[in-house]
């Protein structure tokens, strides 16, 4: 800090710095939102055989809403700090959070779940926007950053839909199989999808044997390798000895509340991962996968 900076100066610098990193408004679009959803929908039209196009445009709409909330609240805060407008209760709460480095409640109302402090939350938010922008520019990536989605469920459903339509089976006859990859695929999966960005909570990964293994001392979280999510017919599905059904959560809060759609806002799915011990060993340790850490 600059020694004698007032709270006002700190806030103004923080808010201005964040505003500069948000995507630029575009004059072409009616609301001037950062993602030009209409243009993206022309480039990636609704397609019966490629549900990812719809997943992408839906994600852009969700992120546009968050970008708008961040932009408008930060702009108002700068004005209030300069004394140009009255500091409302909402803005006071926003300022109080920002000064202590907490992510404002006003933002979390519009956001996907996150337990990150302010600077990490914002960095992660920009990373998600970059992930989507790269998808727009270059097409769907070979490996999807699963943690980057606002509504993970729509991406998973889209992947199932693609499989169901390609193989002409009903979507409700499918369930997920999982294959952990130790290489980095350079092209997209023929069936299902490759995902990364997950963390193991309460265990580690044995790179040699490609199985779940004991946590290392003092290491709370480990990066999970790339996983192929592979739809298979429920009738073909068999649990193998040593398979652990690990819950995947968005954050370490685990439980999470139920949203209006009846989905838990934090629980994503169970992932079956290979281990060398019986399942209860990992259940007892509360081993889970997370899409993001708290820092």
SULSULFEN-V330617 format. One record per backbone hydrogen bond with DSSP energy under -1.0 kcal/mol. CO is the residue of the C=O (numbers start at 0). NH is the residue of the N-H. E is the energy in kcal/mol with one decimal. If there is no record, write none. Layout:
co nh e
CO NH E
CO NH E
This chain:
co nh e
1 3 -1.9
5 9 -2.4
6 10 -2.9
7 11 -2.7
8 12 -2.4
9 13 -2.6
10 14 -3.1
11 15 -2.5
12 16 -2.3
13 17 -2.1
14 18 -2.5
15 19 -2.0
17 21 -1.0
28 31 -1.6
34 36 -1.9
35 39 -2.4
36 40 -2.6
37 41 -1.1
38 42 -2.0
39 43 -3.3
46 49 -1.1
49 52 -1.3
50 54 -2.2
51 55 -2.7
52 56 -2.1
53 57 -2.5
54 58 -2.3
55 59 -2.4
56 60 -2.0
57 61 -2.0
58 62 -2.8
59 63 -2.6
60 64 -1.6
61 65 -1.5
62 66 -2.9
63 67 -2.5
64 68 -2.1
65 69 -2.8
66 70 -3.1
67 71 -2.9
68 72 -2.3
69 73 -2.4
70 74 -2.7
71 75 -2.3
72 76 -2.2
73 77 -2.3
74 78 -2.0
75 79 -2.8
76 80 -2.9
77 81 -1.8
78 83 -2.9
79 82 -1.2
87 91 -2.3
88 92 -2.3
89 93 -2.2
90 94 -2.8
91 95 -2.6
92 96 -2.2
93 97 -2.5
94 98 -2.5
95 99 -1.3
96 101 -2.7
100 117 -2.2
103 107 -1.9
104 108 -1.8
106 109 -1.1
116 120 -3.0
117 121 -2.6
118 122 -2.2
119 123 -2.7
120 124 -2.5
121 125 -2.4
122 126 -2.1
123 127 -2.0
124 128 -1.9
125 129 -2.4
126 130 -2.2
127 131 -2.1
128 132 -2.6
129 133 -2.6
130 134 -1.6
131 135 -2.4
132 136 -2.5
133 137 -3.2
134 138 -2.2
143 145 -1.4
143 195 -2.2
144 147 -2.2
145 148 -1.2
150 153 -1.3
151 155 -2.0
152 156 -2.7
153 157 -2.2
154 158 -2.0
155 159 -2.1
156 160 -2.7
157 161 -2.4
158 162 -1.8
159 163 -2.9
160 164 -2.6
161 165 -2.3
162 166 -2.6
163 168 -2.2
169 172 -2.0
170 173 -1.5
172 233 -3.0
174 231 -3.1
176 229 -3.2
178 227 -3.4
192 228 -3.2
193 143 -3.1
194 226 -2.4
195 145 -1.5
197 223 -2.6
198 289 -2.5
199 221 -1.7
200 287 -1.9
203 212 -2.7
205 209 -2.1
210 205 -3.1
212 203 -2.9
215 218 -1.9
219 201 -1.4
221 199 -3.5
225 180 -3.4
226 194 -2.7
227 178 -2.0
228 192 -1.8
229 176 -2.6
231 174 -2.9
232 235 -1.8
233 236 -1.1
239 242 -2.1
241 274 -1.2
243 245 -1.3
243 272 -2.7
245 270 -3.5
246 288 -2.8
247 267 -3.3
248 290 -1.9
250 253 -1.4
252 254 -1.7
256 264 -3.6
258 261 -2.0
262 258 -3.2
265 249 -2.7
268 247 -2.8
270 245 -3.3
272 243 -2.7
273 211 -2.6
277 280 -1.4
278 281 -1.2
278 282 -2.2
279 283 -2.6
281 286 -2.2
282 285 -1.5
287 200 -3.2
288 248 -2.9
289 198 -2.6
